[in-house]
Amino acid sequence: MVFDWFKRAVAQPAPEPEPAPLPEPEPEAMAPAASPVEPEPAEPVAAPTPAPAAPAGSAVDEDALAWARQAYARLKAQQEAASPPVAPEPEPAAPEPEPPTPAAIESATSALEPAPAPPAAAPVASGLSLLEQAAAQRQQRLQEITAPAEPEPAVAAATPPADAADPSLGAFDATFTWSAEVLAAQGRRVEDVSLEEIDWLGRLRRGLEKTRKGFVTQLLENLGDDPLTPAVLDDLESTLLRADVGVKATDQVLDALRRRLNEEVVDPAEGLRFLKEQLRGLLEAPIHAGDTAVLAPQRDRLNVWLLVGVNGVGKTTTLGKLANLAVRSGYSCLIAAADTFRAAAVQQVSVWGERSGVAVVANPSANADPAAVVYDAIGAARSKGTELVLVDTAGRLQTKHNLMEELGKVRRTITKLAPEAVVESLLVLDASQGQNGLRQAMAFASAAGLTGVVLTKLDGSARGGVALAVASEAGLPIRFIGAGEGIRDLRPFNSFEFVEALLAS
């Protein structure tokens, strides 16, 4: 059972072929009488599903805690069922050694004598021509490779890396209850909660800790316990600007708060809820304006994702994490190492490919044409039926017009070679760059035809509010966020979870 992280659902390809044996119930004469019973599943669809998301009053904490306990008990039962205890098998008694026979001693001594035989092969090849010697050496190397069957490298290759291990269920602590509360507020059922989602929400909350410490502390101090006043809104404006939310996004949020304040008295709890709603609206506006609400590779079709950005933002690392995410979600993936300028870039991509079991198409020559590498990668993807091709590009400043034109060439190569492919250009932004990242997004949007943004290094920055600036001023949807250095610390963007983690108390 594979969890598709792009669509946030468990991918179950097995039930699809099951409807094939439909002609079996035909001989049953009373089968039509059982058909009216089928509408019964319609009842649970409307009954208990939205119940966890409904409570918004004083009983929210109690209901959320009960929901979290049910989810924890279910996940714990699943984990215990997945790892049943194995009874230790009795070790067989070691046989007593038999005394060596004279024939065995003679065979052992004779086996030691032919040891100097291998050097005799060298003088035999010395009398041959150069071509014959090369052919003999190739044949000898082939025999050396195929003859020994060593089980050790196979075991080493089968063991996954330490950071790629499946998450384990921890203690029932505040992090778990917060993660469960966030999932319940989105209308999730207890049966649909997976350990992968609980683990990611905990990572996201820890990753935004630096931003939250500076942002939420000042926000709660400004709100206080009294109803909102114009002076509180002025302090809130400076708090949002210091978090790199951006001028446009800050003005939109404060205008909405002022209109609400003119209509009625707003207490701090209602003000915080209204602030979360406004922030989610800013982040979701570019997503709703586009055609795709969730960016995911299309099945049985070629998808090409181009990763662009300036130097040092983490494009190659992001590409490796995306490749791992695609493989874990059940997609076939291929990496194109089109960063032919930076030293050891191809080697770095190759390491990420090995960690996820993804093939890498590269050109070992120095300063190779990136468009040629993409050309070879698309040809290999077509021959293998690969669904997703991730293209790594060299870092470049948005002010270098010749390098920006090189991106346009790569994009034209993809369009010409694979016009039927679904092409996405994702800008990788470092969250620690703040407003400079916004200027990068504006420049790359016109040159590379950007369709989304990947926000990285949120765990090492206190400027996580730049996501709001990119969404409101650049009009680009945030598609993925990275909140850690591990291979699992990159996930599709969810505005509700991001705002909740950003403003978690």
C-alpha positions in Angstrom: 0.0 0.0 0.0 1.6 3.2 -1.2 0.8 6.7 0.2 0.7 9.2 -2.7 2.1 12.3 -1.1 1.2 14.5 -4.1 -2.5 13.8 -3.6 -2.4 13.2 0.1 -4.2 9.8 -0.2 -3.3 6.1 -0.1 -2.8 4.8 -3.6 -4.4 1.4 -3.9 -3.9 0.1 -7.4 -5.0 -3.4 -6.4 -8.8 -2.8 -6.2 -8.9 -1.5 -9.8 -8.8 -4.9 -11.6 -11.3 -6.4 -9.1 -14.4 -5.3 -11.0 -13.4 -7.6 -13.9 -15.1 -10.8 -12.5 -18.6 -9.2 -12.7 -20.1 -12.0 -14.8 -19.9 -14.4 -11.9 -23.2 -13.2 -10.1 -25.2 -13.5 -13.4 -26.4 -17.1 -12.7 -27.8 -16.1 -9.4 -31.5 -15.4 -9.8 -32.0 -13.5 -6.6 -29.0 -11.2 -7.2 -31.2 -8.2 -8.2 -32.8 -8.2 -4.8 -29.5 -7.5 -3.2 -28.9 -4.4 -5.5 -31.1 -2.0 -3.5 -28.9 -2.7 -0.5 -26.0 -0.9 -2.2 -27.1 2.7 -1.4 -26.4 2.0 2.3 -22.8 3.3 2.0 -24.2 6.8 1.2 -25.1 7.1 4.9 -21.6 7.4 6.4 -20.6 9.8 3.7 -22.9 12.5 5.1 -22.9 11.4 8.8 -19.7 11.3 10.9 -17.1 12.6 8.4 -17.3 16.3 9.0 -17.9 15.9 12.7 -14.2 16.4 13.7 -14.1 19.7 11.7 -17.3 21.1 13.0 -16.5 21.9 16.7 -15.4 25.5 17.0 -16.7 26.5 20.4 -15.6 25.7 24.0 -15.6 22.0 23.4 -12.9 22.1 20.7 -10.1 21.0 23.0 -12.0 18.0 24.4 -13.2 16.8 21.1 -9.8 17.2 19.5 -8.1 15.4 22.3 -10.6 12.5 22.1 -10.1 12.4 18.3 -6.3 12.4 18.8 -6.6 9.5 21.2 -8.6 7.4 18.8 -6.1 8.1 16.0 -3.1 7.3 18.3 -4.7 4.0 19.3 -5.4 3.1 15.7 -1.9 3.9 14.6 -0.4 2.0 17.5 -2.5 -1.1 16.6 -1.3 -0.8 13.0 2.3 -0.6 14.0 2.0 -3.6 16.3 0.3 -5.6 13.7 2.9 -4.7 11.1 5.7 -6.0 13.3 4.6 -9.3 14.9 7.0 -10.8 17.4 9.1 -13.6 15.9 9.9 -16.6 18.1 13.6 -17.4 18.1 14.4 -20.6 16.3 16.6 -23.2 18.2 20.1 -23.3 16.8 21.1 -26.7 15.4 23.8 -28.5 17.2 27.2 -28.1 15.6 28.5 -31.5 14.2 31.6 -32.8 15.8 34.6 -32.4 13.5 35.8 -35.7 11.9 39.5 -36.5 11.9 41.1 -35.8 8.5 41.8 -38.8 6.3 45.1 -39.3 4.5 43.3 -38.7 1.1 42.1 -35.3 2.3 45.6 -34.3 3.4 47.0 -35.2 0.0 44.3 -33.3 -1.8 44.9 -30.2 0.4 48.6 -30.3 -0.3 48.1 -30.7 -4.0 45.7 -27.8 -4.0 48.4 -25.6 -2.6 50.9 -26.5 -5.4 49.1 -25.0 -8.4 49.1 -21.5 -6.9 51.9 -20.2 -9.1 49.8 -21.2 -12.2 48.2 -17.8 -12.7 51.4 -16.0 -13.6 51.7 -18.5 -16.5 48.8 -16.7 -18.2 50.8 -13.5 -18.5 53.6 -14.9 -20.7 51.0 -16.6 -22.9 49.4 -13.2 -23.7 52.8 -11.5 -24.2 53.3 -13.3 -27.5 50.0 -12.1 -28.9 49.3 -8.9 -30.7 47.9 -5.8 -28.9 44.4 -6.5 -30.1 44.5 -10.1 -29.0 46.0 -9.1 -25.7 43.2 -6.5 -25.1 40.6 -9.1 -26.0 42.1 -11.6 -23.6 42.2 -9.0 -20.9 38.5 -8.2 -21.5 37.6 -11.8 -21.4 39.6 -12.3 -18.1 37.8 -9.3 -16.5 34.5 -10.6 -17.7 35.2 -14.0 -16.0 36.3 -12.2 -12.8 33.1 -10.2 -12.7 30.7 -13.0 -13.5 32.4 -15.9 -11.7 32.2 -14.8 -8.0 28.7 -14.4 -6.7 29.1 -12.4 -3.5 25.9 -12.0 -1.5 27.4 -9.1 0.6 26.9 -6.2 -1.9 23.3 -7.3 -2.5 22.5 -7.1 1.2 24.2 -3.7 1.4 22.2 -2.4 -1.6 18.9 -3.7 -0.1 19.3 -1.8 3.1 17.7 1.7 2.9 19.6 4.7 4.2 19.1 5.8 7.7 17.0 8.9 6.9 14.8 6.9 4.5 13.5 4.6 7.2 9.7 4.5 7.8 8.6 6.8 10.6 7.8 5.3 14.0 5.0 6.2 16.3 6.3 8.2 19.3 4.7 9.2 22.5 1.3 10.7 22.9 2.6 14.2 23.5 1.7 17.8 22.6 3.2 17.4 19.1 1.0 14.4 18.3 -2.2 16.1 19.6 -1.5 19.2 17.7 -0.9 17.2 14.5 -4.1 15.3 15.0 -6.0 18.5 15.7 -4.8 20.0 12.4 -5.9 16.9 10.5 -9.3 16.8 12.3 -9.9 20.5 11.5 -9.5 19.7 7.8 -12.3 17.1 8.0 -10.1 14.0 8.1 -11.5 10.9 9.5 -9.7 8.7 12.1 -9.6 5.9 9.6 -7.8 8.0 7.0 -5.0 9.3 9.2 -1.6 7.9 8.4 1.6 7.9 10.3 3.3 9.7 7.4 1.1 12.7 7.9 1.6 12.8 11.6 5.3 12.6 11.2 5.4 15.4 8.6 3.3 17.8 10.6 5.7 17.3 13.5 8.6 18.1 11.2 6.8 21.2 9.8 6.1 22.5 13.3 9.7 22.0 14.4 11.0 23.6 11.1 9.0 26.8 11.6 10.1 27.2 15.2 12.4 30.1 14.5 9.8 32.0 12.6 7.2 31.2 15.1 9.3 32.3 18.1 9.8 35.8 16.7 6.4 36.2 15.0 3.9 34.5 17.4 5.5 35.9 20.5 5.1 39.5 19.3 1.7 38.7 17.9 0.3 37.4 21.2 1.8 40.3 23.0 0.1 42.8 20.7 -3.2 41.0 20.9 -3.2 40.7 24.7 -6.5 39.9 26.5 -8.4 43.0 25.5 -10.5 43.6 22.3 -8.6 44.8 19.3 -7.9 48.5 18.9 -6.3 50.6 16.2 -3.1 50.8 18.2 -3.0 47.0 18.3 -3.4 46.9 14.5 -0.5 49.3 14.1 1.8 47.1 16.2 0.5 44.1 14.2 1.5 45.8 11.0 5.1 46.2 12.1 5.2 42.5 13.3 4.0 41.3 9.9 6.6 43.5 8.0 9.4 42.2 10.2 8.5 38.6 9.3 8.9 39.5 5.6 5.2 39.1 4.9 5.5 41.9 2.4 3.8 45.3 2.1 1.0 44.2 -0.2 0.0 41.2 1.9 0.3 43.2 5.1 -2.0 45.9 3.7 -4.6 43.4 2.6 -4.6 41.7 6.0 -4.9 44.9 8.0 -7.6 46.4 5.7 -9.7 43.3 6.4 -9.1 43.6 10.1 -10.0 47.3 10.2 -13.2 46.6 8.3 -14.1 43.9 10.8 -13.1 46.1 13.7 -15.5 48.9 12.5 -18.4 46.4 12.3 -18.1 44.8 15.7 -15.9 44.3 18.8 -13.3 41.7 18.1 -11.8 39.7 21.0 -8.2 38.3 20.7 -9.3 34.8 20.0 -11.6 35.9 17.2 -8.9 38.2 15.9 -6.4 35.4 15.7 -8.9 33.1 13.9 -9.7 35.9 11.4 -6.0 36.5 10.9 -5.4 32.9 10.0 -8.3 33.0 7.6 -6.8 36.0 5.8 -3.4 34.5 5.6 -4.8 31.3 4.1 -6.7 33.3 1.6 -3.5 35.1 0.4 -1.7 31.8 0.0 -4.5 30.1 -1.8 -5.3 32.9 -4.2 -2.6 32.0 -6.8 -3.6 28.3 -6.5 -7.3 29.0 -7.2 -6.3 31.3 -10.1 -4.5 28.4 -11.9 -5.8 25.2 -13.5 -4.3 22.7 -11.0 -5.1 22.8 -7.3 -2.5 20.1 -6.5 0.7 19.7 -8.4 1.2 16.0 -9.1 2.7 14.1 -12.0 0.0 12.7 -14.3 -0.1 9.0 -14.6 0.9 7.2 -17.8 2.1 10.5 -19.3 5.5 12.3 -19.5 5.9 15.0 -17.0 9.0 17.3 -17.0 9.7 19.5 -14.0 12.4 22.1 -14.4 14.1 23.4 -11.2 15.6 26.9 -11.5 17.0 29.4 -9.1 20.0 31.4 -8.0 23.2 29.8 -6.5 23.0 28.1 -3.1 19.3 27.9 -2.6 19.2 24.1 -2.6 18.1 23.2 -6.1 20.0 19.9 -6.3 19.0 18.9 -2.7 15.4 19.8 -3.5 15.5 17.7 -6.7 16.8 14.7 -4.8 14.0 15.0 -2.2 11.4 15.3 -5.0 12.8 12.2 -6.6 12.5 10.3 -3.3 8.9 11.7 -2.9 8.0 10.5 -6.4 9.4 7.1 -5.9 7.6 6.7 -2.5 4.4 7.8 -4.1 4.6 5.1 -6.8 5.8 7.2 -9.8 8.6 6.2 -12.2 11.2 8.9 -12.1 14.4 10.0 -14.0 16.9 12.8 -13.2 18.6 15.0 -15.8 21.8 16.4 -14.5 21.7 19.6 -16.6 23.9 21.6 -14.1 27.1 21.2 -16.1 28.7 24.4 -14.7 29.2 23.8 -11.0 32.0 21.5 -9.9 30.8 18.1 -8.6 27.2 18.9 -9.4 26.8 15.7 -11.4 28.3 13.6 -8.6 25.9 15.2 -6.1 22.9 14.4 -8.3 24.2 10.8 -8.7 24.4 10.4 -4.9 20.8 11.6 -4.6 19.7 9.2 -7.3 21.4 6.3 -5.6 19.7 7.1 -2.3 16.2 6.9 -4.0 17.0 4.3 -6.6 16.5 6.8 -9.5 18.5 6.7 -12.8 20.5 9.8 -13.6 21.2 11.0 -17.2 24.4 13.1 -17.3 27.2 14.2 -19.6 30.6 13.7 -18.0 32.4 16.2 -20.2 33.2 19.7 -18.8 30.8 22.6 -19.6 28.5 20.4 -21.7 25.4 21.9 -23.2 22.5 21.6 -20.7 20.0 21.4 -23.5 21.8 18.3 -24.9 21.5 16.6 -21.5 17.8 17.4 -21.4 17.5 16.0 -24.9 19.1 12.7 -23.9 17.0 12.5 -20.7 13.7 12.9 -22.5 14.7 10.3 -25.1 15.6 7.9 -22.3 12.3 8.6 -20.5 10.3 7.9 -23.6 12.1 4.6 -24.2 11.5 3.5 -20.6 8.0 4.9 -20.2 9.0 7.1 -17.3 6.4 9.4 -15.9 8.5 12.1 -14.3 11.7 13.7 -15.4 13.4 16.1 -12.9 15.8 18.6 -14.5 18.6 20.1 -12.4 19.9 23.4 -13.7 22.9 25.6 -12.9 22.4 28.4 -10.4 22.3 31.9 -12.0 21.6 35.4 -10.9 18.4 37.0 -12.2 20.5 39.9 -13.5 22.6 37.8 -15.9 20.6 38.0 -19.1 22.8 35.5 -21.1 22.3 32.8 -18.4 18.6 33.5 -18.3 18.5 33.0 -22.1 20.1 29.6 -21.5 17.1 28.7 -19.5 14.8 29.7 -22.3 16.8 27.4 -24.6 16.3 24.5 -22.3 12.6 25.2 -22.1 12.3 25.4 -25.9 14.2 22.1 -26.3 11.6 20.4 -24.0 8.7 21.9 -25.9 10.1 20.9 -29.3 11.2 17.4 -28.4 8.1 16.5 -26.2 5.2 18.8 -27.1 2.8 16.3 -25.4 4.7 16.5 -22.1 3.3 18.4 -19.0 6.1 20.9 -18.3 6.4 22.7 -14.9 9.0 25.3 -14.1 9.6 25.5 -10.3 11.6 28.3 -8.7 13.6 27.2 -5.7 13.7 30.0 -3.1 15.7 30.2 0.1 13.4 31.4 2.9 16.3 33.1 4.6 16.7 35.6 1.7 13.5 37.4 2.6 12.5 40.1 0.2 15.4 39.3 -2.1 13.6 36.1 -2.9 10.6 38.0 -4.0 12.7 39.9 -6.5 14.2 36.7 -7.8 10.7 35.3 -8.3 9.7 38.4 -10.3 12.7 38.1 -12.6 12.6 34.3 -13.1 8.8 34.4 -13.8 9.3 36.3 -17.1 12.4 34.3 -18.3 11.6 30.7 -17.3 7.8 30.8 -17.4 7.4 29.8 -13.8 4.5 27.8 -12.7 5.2 27.4 -9.0 7.7 28.0 -6.2 9.5 25.6 -3.8 10.3 27.2 -0.5 13.4 25.7 1.2 15.4 26.1 4.4 12.4 27.2 6.5 14.0 25.5 9.5 17.0 27.8 9.5 15.3 31.1 9.0 13.0 33.4 10.9 11.6 34.8 7.6 9.0 32.2 6.8 6.5 35.0 6.0 8.2 35.4 2.6 5.8 32.7 1.3 3.0 35.3 1.7 4.9 37.9 -0.2 5.6 35.6 -3.1 2.0 34.5 -3.3 0.5 38.0 -3.1 3.0 40.1 -5.0 4.5 37.7 -7.5 1.2 35.8 -8.0 3.0 32.4 -7.9 1.6 29.4 -6.0 3.7 27.7 -3.4 3.9 24.1 -4.5 6.4 22.5 -2.1 8.1 23.5 1.2 11.3 22.1 2.8 11.6 22.3 6.6 14.7 20.2 7.3 17.8 18.6 5.9 16.5 15.0 5.8 15.3 13.3 2.7 11.7 13.3 4.0 11.7 17.0 4.9 10.1 18.2 1.7 6.3 17.9 1.1 3.6 19.4 -1.0 2.4 22.8 0.3 -0.8 23.0 2.3 -1.9 26.5 3.3 -4.0 25.4 6.2 -1.1 23.3 7.8 1.4 26.1 7.0 -0.6 28.8 8.8 -1.4 26.5 11.7 2.3 25.6 12.1 3.3 29.3 11.7 0.8 30.5 14.4 0.9 27.6 16.7 1.1 28.7 20.3 
